[in-house]
Structure formats: C-alpha cells, structure tokens
Amino acid sequence: MDQTHASSPLAGAVHDLATEVVLALRSGDHLATVCGAAGIDEENRTGIAAARVIGADLLLPSVLYGRHPHPGDVAVLDRAVREFPPKPDAPAATAWSHWHMISTLQRFAPPPQGATGPGTAVGTGTGTGTGTTGTYAEPDAAWLENAPWQSFTHQLSVLAPLAVPAAPSAVQRAAADRAVDLARGFVRAVRRRDWLQAAGAGRWLAAIGDEPATLGLERGLDFVELMGGHDPRVTLHVRAARLMAEARAR
C-alpha cells in the first residue's frame, strides 16, 4: 500500500481496492480477485467498510467484461451489504448505492425462485451461507429532476457506480434526460480541478452516450486522468468510461 495516500486505515483500504479494480479493468482477467489482491477478506472489518465505500464497483470488471466474479469478491460485497445497511435518515445517494450493491449481487447470483425481484435482498446467493433476508425496493429519485445542474452533477458523480450497461434505474433515466446539465457539470468540475467529480460525470456521459458533440469527452477524460490519476478512484471511473465508449462504438 502506498502510504502517501493512506491518511487512515480505511482510506488506505479504499485506495488499495480501487487500485485493484483498475488493474482488473486493464487486464480483463476474470479470474483475478480484487479483494484478495488487496489483502481483504470477509472477516476484515476495515476492508468490508472500504468495500462499502467502493460499492458495486468492486465487481465492475465482471460487469463490463461479462464474466463471473471471483467468489471472494462476491462474499466481501455481500458482507458489506449486510454490515452497513443505510439508516432510515441516510442521504438518498447512500440508499441508492446500497440498492445498486444488492442489484449487482443479484445480477451474478439471482435470488431464489419466489423472491420478489431486483429490489429484493433475499439471500444474495453468494454461496457463503450468509445472505440477508428482507426487501429493498428502488429508492425515490424525484429529487434529481429539479436539482440545479451543479448539485445534479455532484450527486450523479457520487452515484457513478450506477453508470454501467444493462442496469436501468431511475437515476440512469435522470442522467439520460439531463445530459446537457451533466456536460456543464463535467466542464465545471474540470475548471475547479475536482477530478473525482469530473471523472464520475464523464463516466455517466459515456454510459448514456448522449453527450454534446462539442464537449470533447474523450480528450477531457484524458486530461482528467492525467491530472487526477494519483487517485485510483479517478482512474477507475475514466477506465470504465473508456470501456463503455469502446463497447458502444463496436
């Protein structure tokens, strides 16, 4: 672990997990274990908290390459879902992140027959014997419709893990409806040198594929990675954006 990026054990674990996701995205190796490479398993409390921060992006290489994730990574994400559920007064972004983690787990290990669909966390089927029981419906996204474009971009960048193919949600529909606002937010984030927000907004624009032609998203993402690439979360979003843009161009 690079100690220059680890102001706390949690920050260090987040840095390591994001770095391993980036490496897996670059290699395309579906047998690679993100968590194992970072020295994290489902009994590592700090690692589980870091997985909650990374969210469903823990399994992003499998999502983008269409391959089965490593069982150890699935087990860690499942544990993060169970250990860190959103509180009743949690921010909407936290609720959405939790919902997407559950949905991603179910994407690779569907709930048992008779469960009530993608909004349900009924035994995530990870094979660990520790699946949760209960329901978790898609949260409300009406608050995004009238949010100022600055706030809209900020919230969408926080929810960048939802910007993946074949994962429809109210957040994704809001992003598609406000591509121009996202483009404005991307430019603003670059000017403010907020590389993480710029990378998240750019990932959304690549996912929806409807950015203004004048934006120059590809070159913009190159610049964001150049300037903010010391943070592996920035590189993660930029790499995800490139992979989605490449897949759409094929």
LODOBA-232923 format. One record per residue: residue in one letter; y, x, z of N, C-alpha, C, O in turn. Coordinates in steps of 0.001 Angstrom, whole numbers, padded with zeros to 6 digits, always signed. Atoms other than C-alpha are relative to their C-alpha. Layout:
BEGIN
aYXZYXZYXZYXZ ...
This chain:
BEGIN
m-001205+000838+000000+000000+000000+000000+001245+000867+000000+001315+001855+000730 d-001271-000722+000071+003481+001233-000869+000884-000445+001163+001406-001560+001169 q-000719+000356-001217+005241+001305+002480+001474-000299-000244+002112-000959+000576 t-001406+000272+000275+008671+001209+000848+000249-001465-000260+001391-001922-000203 h-000151+001421+000282+008022-002417+000022-000564-000862+001136-000675-002080+000993 a+000666+000728-001069+006442-003387+003337+000847+000009+001258+000633+000842+002138 s-000843+000073-001185+009079-004353+005881-000741-000642+001159-000280-000573+002298 s+000842+000604-001018+006352-006224+007787-001419-000040-000544-001617+000102-001751 p+001371+000106+000507+002569-006561+007600-000159-001124-001019-000874-000965-002009 l+000105+001106+000952+002971-009935+005863+000620+000381-001339+000030+000137-002392 a-000650-000409+001247+005440-008542+003316-000871+000997-000754-000966+000945-001980 g+000880-000968+000636+003056-005671+002661-001197-000669-000645-001595-000294-001748 a+001162+000701+000554+000115-008025+002132+000389-000813-001229-000366-000868-002200 v-000481+000743+001171+002163-010215-000234+000196+000953-001172-000197+000649-002298 h-000216-001012+001036+003183-007098-002176-001335+000432-000609-001462+000532-001829 d+001297-000467+000491-000445-005944-002419-000707-001071-000826-001278-000773-001875 l+000653+001077+000749-001768-009339-003522+000659-000211-001354-000024-000350-002369 a-000705+000194+001267+000932-009766-006157-000300+001141-000963-000458+000921-002163 t+000322-001155+000835+000232-006253-007429-001376-000143-000625-001559+000155-001806 e+001357+000153+000521-003470-007003-007791-000087-001135-001025-000857-001046-001981 v-000037+001061+001014-002741-010257-009638+000543+000557-001311+000009+000266-002382 v-000583-000605+001203-000560-008299-012069-001028+000879-000700-001161+000818-001922 l+001013-000873+000593-003326-005733-012607-001088-000813-000692-001551-000448-001772 a+001020+000859+000605-005838-008504-013280+000525-000674-001263-000214-000840-002233 l-000592+000602+001194-003452-010166-015729+000063+001008-001141-000144+000655-002302 r-000086-001032+001040-003022-006898-017581-001363+000353-000565-001496+000614-001760 s+001327-000418+000449-006729-006118-017735-000806-001133-000593-001647-000919-001466 g+000792+001134+000453-008065-009613-018298-001414+000015+000539-002261-000737+000058 d+001349-000154-000536-011104-008612-016240-000319-001152+000943+000201-001218+002057 h+000289+001181-000803-012574-011852-014950-000896+000295+001189-001068-000565+002053 l+000843-000349-001134-014884-010024-012560+000797+000650+001126+000288+000839+002230 a-000813-000671-001013-012034-008369-010707+000274-000941+001169+000471-002140+000975 t-000358+000777-001174-011392-009548-007169+001382+000405+000466+001596+001546+000878 v-001371-000268-000414-007719-009787-006352+000047+000313+001492+000614+001324+001907 c-000065-000169-001457-008196-010167-002618-000786+001220+000461-000319+001975+001314 g+000805-001147-000384-010963-007606-002325+000700+001311-000304+000646+002249+000490 a-000726-001216+000372-008878-005014-004154+001171+000256+000942+001573+001401+001149 a-001107-000134-000947-006055-005705-001694-000490+000157+001432+000322+000232+002354 g+000554-000170-001337-008414-005326+001279+000108-001246+000863+000244-001155+002083 i-000181+001266-000712-008186-009022+002207-001236-000868-000181-001749-001009-001290 d+001060+000996+000091-010954-011465+003033+000415-001229+000800+001518-001273+001346 e-000384+001271-000604-011038-014967+004509+000093+000054+001517+000447-000943+002147 e-000150-000161-001447-011103-013615+008068+001266+000769+000355+001567+000958+001534 n-001211-000802-000206-007892-011604+007633+001188-000942+000113+001641-001495-000890 r-001050+000994-000246-005151-013724+009196+001281+000327-000776+001886-000561-001377 t-001203-000379+000742-002260-011765+007689-000220-000191-001497+000666-000657-002212 g+000323+000181+001414-003984-011776+004322-000016-001459-000411+000408-001801-001515 i+000018+001434+000295-004506-015533+004497+001434-000522-000095+001743-001331-000970 a-001406+000405+000062-000795-016001+005235+000638+000497-001298+001439-000210-001909 a-000530-000527+001265+000021-013771+002257-000497-000832-001176+000247-001074-002127 a+000532+000855+001065-002257-015894+000078+000762-001317-000060+000960-001880-001137 r-000804+001229-000002-000266-018927+001178+001347+000240-000684+001866-000653-001355 v-001264-000322+000653+002907-017184+000001-000197+000098-001521+000601-000436-002291 i+000300-000147+001433+001356-016262-003368-000402-001337-000603-000118-001613-001769 g+000403+001331+000457-000111-019754-003629-001079+000040-001061-001919+000941-001078 a+001039+000127+001019-002200-020823-006595-000009+001168-000973-000980+001342-001709 d-000015-001177+000873-001132-017671-008464-001090+000995+000381-001368+001922-000380 l+001125-000849-000378-003958-015999-006558-001110-000092-001054-001823+000880-001306 l+001028+000218+001027-006228-017478-009242+000595-000028-001407-000068-000471-002344 l-000674+000076+001296-003734-017121-012105-000758+000706-001123-000812+000167-002229 p+000746-000625+001100-005827-014609-014104-001102-000905-000553-001322-000952-001763 s+001048+000904+000457-008661-017128-014235+000580-001201-000729+000004-001677-001707 v-000645+001139+000655-006293-019961-015144+000423+000362-001424+000176-000402-002358 l-000541-000371+001309-004699-018074-018044-001059+000512-000964-000920+000355-002177 y+001056-000509+000871-007876-016440-019351-001182-000959-000130-002112-000708-000897 g+001062+000995+000103-010078-019493-018831-001348+000496+000482-002379+000172-000108 r+001233-000564-000522-012660-017645-016754-000169-000371+001465+000788-000743+002143 h+000266+000338-001398-014314-018247-013422+000607+001047+000926+000493+002244+000663 p-000567-000958-000957-012501-016676-010468-001077+000622+000870-002191+000108+000962 h+000919-000650-000929-014158-014307-008039-000179-000911+001223+000807-001441+001736 p+000226+000880-001164-015785-016285-005182+000812+000404+001220+001237-000460+001987 g-000787-000434-001147-013963-014157-002620+001439-000464-000082+002039-000800+000939 d-001369+000475+000169-010586-015119-004077+000091-001494+000244+001050-001979+000844 v+000039+001439-000228-011547-018784-004077-000085-000290+001496+000581-001194+001998 a+000171+000204-001443-012621-018511-000435+001303+000253+000749+001631-000485+001679 v-001267-000298-000665-009303-016928+000589+001016-001103-000261+001720-001525+000657 l-000952+001069+000299-007251-019572-001216-000376-001282+000736+000493-001994+001239 d+000466+001174-000738-009374-022314+000317+000384+000103+001477+000822-000876+002082 r-000350-000206-001407-008806-020818+003771+001508-000158+000206+001945-000705+001219 a-001456+000132-000108-005054-020629+003126+000418-001465-000018+001331-001862+000706 v-000287+001438+000044-005014-024332+002242-000272-000642+001349+000510-001463+001829 r+000386+000618-001272-006784-025210+005466+000817+000509+001182+001117-000246+002107 e-000703-000601-001128-004909-022828+007742+001497-000316+000012+002118-000340+001075 f-001450+000172+000071-001387-023557+006514+000383-001271-000762+001053-001200-001792 p-000424+001245+000647-001003-027232+005607+001483-000241+000264+002004+000215+001282 p-001431+000257-000224+002596-028430+005209+000207-000957+001166-000556-001906+001345 k-000349+000903-001095+004177-030035+008251+000654-001254-000572+001121-001245-001711 p-000612+001243+000517+005479-033609+007943+001435+000172-000473+001870-000520-001393 d-001393-000206+000385+009053-032309+007711+000181+001222-000906+001289+001744-001033 a-000070-001188+000860+008236-029453+005328+000846-000280-001233+000896-001418-001700 p-000765+000168+001240+010511-028884+002323-000893-000490-001128-002100-000247-001137 a+000765+000543+001122+009465-030610-000876-000732+001104-000767-001854+000899-001230 a+000635-001097+000730+008725-027253-002505-001282+000451+000693-002254+000808+000028 t+001209-000373-000737+006227-026444+000252-001107-001000-000247-002261-000618-000446 a+000994+001038+000263+004464-029758-000249-000578+000135-001404-001783-000015-001605 w+000465-000159+001380+004287-029181-003998-000887+001235-000142-001896+001189-000846 s+000811-001203+000057+002947-025655-003549-001392-000262+000552-002390+000169-000024 h+001277+000330-000620+000219-026960-001252-000833-000888-000934-002030-000661-001112 w+000692+000891+000938-000673-029732-003706-000588+000800-001165-001718+000552-001588 h+000465-000769+001146-000954-027205-006531-001141+000941+000377-002036+001180-000434 m+001116-000818-000467-003191-024914-004480-001289-000811+000019-002334-000347-000437 i+001172+000878-000033-005566-027811-003900-000456-000324-001417-001649-000260-001714 s+000337+000349+001375-005427-028827-007562-000661+001168-000725-001587+000976-001512 t+000574-001176+000654-006183-025277-008672-001403+000267+000500-002286+000610-000286 l+001357-000140-000529-009159-025021-006353-000936-001013-000639-002061-000678-001009 q+000834+001042+000579-010470-028302-007700-000205+000191-001499-001176-000305-002070 r+000140-000297+001432-009907-027100-011253-001242+000849-000256-001911+000694-001278 f+001147-000876+000154-012595-024481-010729-001226-000489+000757-002349-000103+000435 a+001110+000542-000785-014728-026345-008199+000318-001454+000290+000822-001772+001367 p-000373+001406-000147-014324-030105-008714-000567-000603+001286-001632-000194+001749 p+000486+000659-001215-014659-032345-005635-001272-000770-000285-001546-001101-001439 p+001259+000717+000198-017974-034124-005091+000221-001352-000667+001302-001935-000586 q-000082+001297+000649-018724-037260-007069+000345-001079+001024-000238-001138+002106 g-000439+001039-000914-016980-040227-005493+001295+000336+000694+001902-000529+001324 a-001311-000358-000544-013927-038259-004360+001072-000632-000869+000800-001079-001984 t-001016+000848+000620-010634-039773-005338+000946+000714-000935+002072+000253-001125 g-000786-000562+001087-009315-037379-007958+000806+001225+000378+000640+001786+001461 p-000686-001271-000150-006936-034469-008349+000949+000083+001178+001363+001182+001546 g-000862-000053-001170-004770-035437-005405-000782+000040+001285-000225-000182+002360 t+000875+000090-001151-007735-035202-003062-000529+001355+000408-001010+002120-000428 a+000583-001241-000508-008759-032308-000869-001259-000352+000770-001304-000229+001994 v+001240+000399-000644-012273-033494-000172-001036+001057-000295-001711+001002-001323 g+000961-001056+000238-014405-030400+000203+000332+000724-001290-000097+000282-002356 t-000439-000653+001215-012905-027953-002251-001137+000597-000787-000922+001113-001884 g+001145-000431+000776-016378-026979-003290-000042+001494-000258-000529+001919-001306 t-000061-001438+000216-015873-023256-002859-001324+000686+000273-001502+001861-000050 g+001259-000643-000336-019372-022649-001664+000051+000700+001349-000933+001318+001756 t-000130-000673-001286-018097-021357+001654-000478-000886+001142-000681-000415+002262 g+000403+000920-001053-019154-024426+003564+001132-000372+000920+000902-000887+002014 t-001127+000237-000891-015663-024781+004946+001055-000881-000647+002216-000847-000237 g-000986+000833+000687-013995-027278+002618+000630-001009+000941+000025-001410+001935 t-000714+000961-000822-011439-029653+004063-000346-001412-000401-000910-001643-001470 t+000204+001409+000297-011659-033404+004207+001313-000726+000211+001994-000510+001214 g-001250+000723-000082-008741-035708+003565+000581-000170-001390-000007+000275-002375 t-000630+000208+001292-006392-036722+000805+001381+000645+000000+002040+000760+001034 y-001327-000580+000139-003274-035084-000520+000516-000360-001383+000234+000321-002368 a-000493+000504+001275-001512-037021-003230+001152+000842-000522+001789+001580+000230 e-001118-000718+000606+001019-035580-005658+001292-000401+000702+001587-001592+000811 p-001251+000330-000697+004335-035343-003782+001032-000615-000954+000860-000618-002173 d-001088+000595+000783+007504-037058-004933+000844+001104-000640+001062+002157-000041 a-000842-000977+000693+009662-035230-007489+001310-000609-000462+002034+000001-001247 a-001229+000658+000435+012515-037703-007905+001232+000815+000357+002254+000725-000323 w-001138-000803-000434+014799-035289-006052+000414+001034-001041+001537+001538-001003 l-000326-000979+001031+014639-032957-009053+000841-000587-001131+001554+000141-001822 e-000615+000619+001171+016009-035474-011541+001512+000180-000037+002084+000458-001091 n-001458-000066-000042+019619-035384-010391+000536+001238+000710+001727+001322+001011 a-000451-001221-000662+019734-031977-008756+000926+000786-000929+000653+000865-002127 p-000851-000859+000833+022592-029752-010005-000838+001100-000640-001842+001528-000071 w+000838-000939+000733+021323-027255-012556-000243+001298+000768-001286+001931+000605 q+000200-001211-000793+021845-024349-010155-001131-000196+001009-002028+000638+001127 s+001033+000306-000982+019744-025977-007436-001336-000272-000686-002392+000117-000189 f+001215+000297+000763+017255-027212-010022-000724+001298-000376-001940+001407-000215 t+000607-001277+000380+016674-023667-011275-000586+000706+001206-001678+001269+001133 h+000509-000639-001219+016302-022351-007737-001322-000627+000430-002285+000085+000716 q+001219+000679-000438+013712-024983-006823-001154+000249-000959-002288+000461-000528 l+001067-000242+000979+011772-024517-010056-000507+001432+000088-001697+001676-000108 s+000456-001386-000123+011686-020757-009557-000915+000162+001216-001880+000924+001172 v+000876-000011-001177+010194-021292-006095-001367-000576-000356-002390-000146+000177 l+001232+000672+000409+007587-023515-007765-000568+000577-001294-001301-000108-002007 a+000483-000616+001240+006866-021079-010605-001526+000002-000138-002008-000065-001269 p+001448+000069+000183+003096-021072-009841-000473-001288-000691-001570-001315-001249 l+000381+001232+000693+003049-024650-011195+000178+000113-001505-000300-000742-002250 a-000259-000187+001428+004170-023302-014587-001206+000664-000657-001194+001863-000938 v+001221-000470+000646+000712-022957-016127-000466-001066-000985-000119-002238-000839 p+000485+000979+000983-001025-024605-019096-000966-001005+000629-001619-000730+001635 a+000980+001032-000372-003033-027795-018715+000056-000356+001478-000974-000604+002105 a-000172+000387-001406-001601-028562-015283+001170-000965+000093+002205-000628+000667 p-001107+000958-000007+000523-031687-015743+000368-000428+001409-000491-000602+002274 s-000503+000457-001294+002683-032737-012835+001399-000531-000215+001999-000310-001267 a-001363+000499+000101+005965-034467-012159+001000+001153-000065+002049+001027-000698 v-000887-001163+000063+007538-031036-011643+000031+000560-001418+001100+000908-001922 q+000048-000496+001370+006375-029890-015072+000753-000921-000952+001428-000453-001868 r-000737+000948+000848+007754-033048-016661+001501+000138+000215+002277+000040-000736 a-001428-000203-000279+011092-032480-014927+000497+001255-000688+001606+001271-001222 a-000381-001243+000666+011165-028926-016276+000157-000222-001498+001111+000261-002107 a-000060+000262+001442+010451-030137-019804+001228-000831-000358+001819-000642-001421 d-001158+000860+000263+013219-032739-019547+001328+000743+000168+002358+000300-000340 r-001256-000700-000300+015776-030158-018362-000069+001467-000421+000352+002357+000318 a+000145-001366+000489+015029-027087-020463+001353+000702-000135+001467+001895+000146 v-001321-000602+000151+018721-026522-021177+000542+000435+001361+001136+001507+001479 d-000448-000380-001345+019511-026527-017455-000745+001241+000493-000156+002113+001132 l+000771-001177-000392+016691-024036-016871+000508+001256-000716+000583+002334-000127 a-000535-001129+000756+018078-021812-019619+001324+000476+000607+001560+001678+000729 r-001261-000366-000663+021516-021912-017974-000283+000715+001312+000367+001707+001642 g+000355-000620-001267+019910-021085-014656-000584+001390-000185-000341+002282+000627 f+000567-001322+000301+017991-018186-016204+001126+001007-000228+001119+002097+000344 v-001122-000894+000292+021202-016656-017562+000796+000290+001274+001191+001430+001519 r-000757-000187-001243+022988-017213-014239-000728+000952+000942-000105+001818+001556 a+000774-000862-000887+020164-015558-012294+000050+001456-000466+000141+002369+000355 v-000096-001369+000528+020252-012520-014592+001362+000593+000339+001456+001739+000779 r-001345-000499-000291+024001-012206-014166+000185+000300+001482+000926+001210+001852 r-000091-000212-001445+023604-012460-010403-000997+001049+000498-001040+001368+001686 r+001012-001004-000322+020798-009882-010509-001049-000537+000968-001609+000207+001773 d+001062+000626-000781+018432-012347-008853-001251+000005-000885-001576-000984-001543 w+001083-000210+000955+015419-011002-010686-001180-000922+000235-001829-001345-000721 l+001132+000880-000279+012811-013131-008899+000280-001407-000516-000595-002037-001111 q-000340+001324+000505+014645-016356-009696+000021-000008-001536-000438-000964-002162 a-000027-000083+001457+015222-015223-013283-001418+000011-000565-001697-000653-001564 a+001383-000070+000484+011533-014395-013699-000691-001358+000124-001431-001767-000771 g+000603+001322-000171+010486-017776-012284+000517-000996-001010-000256-001775-001568 a-000576+000910+000998+012885-019667-014536-000511+000340-001393-000817-000552-002184 g+000526-000402+001298+011755-017624-017525-001441-000414-000194-001846-000781-001297 r+001398+000447+000084+008138-018427-016733-000078-001485-000333-000907-001902-001142 w-000020+001431+000310+008936-022131-016757+000384-000238-001455-000223-001071-002128 l-000423+000180+001384+010737-021830-020083-001124+000365-000963-001308-000298-001984 a+001134-000370+000837+007731-020047-021563-001112-001044+000075-001793-001305-000916 a+001058+000991-000172+005383-022671-020148+000275-001276-000779-000633-001851-001380 i-000319+001247+000693+007236-025639-021608+000295+000242-001470+000214-000685-002276 g-000180-000346+001397+008055-023812-024838+001125-000725-000702+001019-001039-001887 d-001096+000763+000607+011339-025566-025440+001350+000604+000351+002340-000115+000491 e-001267-000633-000346+013997-023001-024600+000934+000025-001211+000464+000059-002348 p-000947-000087+001121+017180-022903-026708-000230+001277-000810-000473+002345-000249 a+000264-001153+000872+016766-020599-029709+000977+001139+000247+000657+002305+000014 t-001033-001021-000225+019968-018783-028764-000202+000784+001295+000528+001741+001553 l+000162-000626-001311+018634-017760-025347-000503+001435-000109-000079+002300+000658 g+000606-001330+000070+016627-014738-026468-000900+000260+001189-000777+001289+001854 l+000808-000073-001218+013997-015349-023786-000854+001263+000046-000946+001902+001094 e+000887-001165-000020+011641-012556-024818+000741+001261+000420+000269+002008+001278 r-000787-001184-000363+014321-009875-024634+000557-000133+001420+000674+000852+002149 g-000479+000219-001359+015697-011461-021479-001052+000335+001034-000743+000936+002063 l+001084-000308-000930+012314-011202-019776-000272+001501+000056-000592+002041+001115 d+000153-001458-000005+012019-007575-020859+001020+000637+000941+000696+001547+001704 f-001065-000548-000843+015337-006881-019141-000257-000313+001472-000053+000538+002338 v+000294+000387-001388+014342-008797-016004-001092+000895+000580-000992+001344+001722 e+001081-000851-000498+011129-006795-015714+000477+001431+000199+000101+002082+001173 l-000525-001356-000113+012954-003519-016315+000811+000162+001280+000680+001162+001985 m-000901-000101-001138+015498-004237-013605-000655-000404+001324-000321+000146+002374 g+000584+000523-001239+013344-006105-011090-001466+000292+000177-002104-000262+001072 g+001429-000246-000022+009893-004694-011740-000523+000702+001225-001738+000809+001389 h+000469-000575-001262+009782-002925-008369-000624-001071+000890-001389-000754+001801 d+000598+001107-000722+008888-006381-007020-001138-000547-000863-000878-001105-001929 p+001113+000455+000843+005386-007237-008293+000014-001496-000260-000608-001954-001218 r-000084+001438+000271+006180-010949-007993+000824-000258-001256+000552-001200-002000 v-000778+000104+001232+008800-010465-010719-000897+000302-001196-000916-000445-002175 t+000898-000379+001088+006267-008686-012914-001067-001059-000229-001438-001330-001371 l+001004+001061+000108+003703-011403-012183+000533-001149-000860-000139-001591-001791 h-000561+001127+000753+005995-014156-013487+000276+000376-001452+000039-000415-002364 v-000296-000435+001363+007071-012126-016506-001286+000120-000807-001336-000309-001959 r+001277-000146+000705+003480-011286-017430-000595-001368-000307-001133-001581-001394 a+000502+001360+000244+002475-014940-017035+000753-000650-001156+000155-001304-002011 a-000810+000565+001085+005360-015965-019292-000427+000562-001341-000549-000187-002310 r+000405-000620+001262+004299-013490-021972-001358-000518-000473-001540-000813-001654 l+001319+000473+000374+000677-014589-021892+000050-001434-000524-000645-001769-001483 m-000111+001386+000462+001653-018250-022256+000697-000076-001353+000308-000872-002207 a-000689-000015+001280+004070-017485-025092-000930+000491-001109-000919-000047-002216 e+000956-000521+000978+001373-015442-026876-001048-001053-000354-001404-001215-001522 a+001014+001033+000255-001176-018238-026477+000573-001130-000853-000120-001676-001712 r-000625+001071+000776+001274-020784-027870+000239+000414-001449+000225-000423-002352 a-000285-000494+001351+002020-018572-030885-001261+000119-000848-001177+000188-002074 r+001244-000159+000755-001649-018269-031849-000380-001291-000729-001402-001335-001415 
